[in-house]
């Protein structure tokens, strides 16, 4: 037999050695993956912090701009208006003739209370104190509504017509105001505030639609038959 054939192959690793090598390589791969994932997490957290800081700086900067000051002023204006509207609804709901209109006014009174709380939440979110600014517009509209009701006969459907028209004048003022505030909030980067304002805007539009429906379904027709 040739001497070379008797010499064992020293370079061929045993199965246990192969397993150890593979295990070490897998361990190295896992550690590399963990490091990469840790780096990605750190980068992601850092990016989030940067974005949050950027948004905070933007909000702080916006509150000092003319538009930011106008926005806060307008919020104080509608905050005053909602309080006055709540007072008006508490009185006028008892003067409605039809049960359907009474219920609609009572429901909107409750909605208005929620809208006031929502505005207070908005002030808090902006880091501002909830303050009221006298709104001459809503004072004028509510005064006109009172006059319209006084000039109609108690218990008549004509009075309900007056209440509906007066209430819709109020609603249209609110719709115009909230619609504008939503767009300003978006412009200033106040996404959460914009969402809250849009919720109120939707409620005002629903109330306006309901009042129109009540008038068109029977109130106007019943009033037309009165002498």
Secondary structure, 3 states (H helix, E strand, C coil): CCHHHHCCCCCCCCHHHHHHHHHHHHHHHHHHHHHHHHHHHHHHHHHHHHHHHHHHHHHHHHHHCHHHHHHHHHHHHHHHHHHHHHHHHHHHHHHCCCHHHHHHHHHHHHHHHHHHHHHHHHHHHHCCCCCCCCCHHHHHHHHHHHHHHHCCCCCCHHHHHHHHHHHHHHHHHHHHHHHHHHHHHHHCCCHHHHHHHHHHHHHHHHHHHHHHHHHHHHHHHHHHCCC
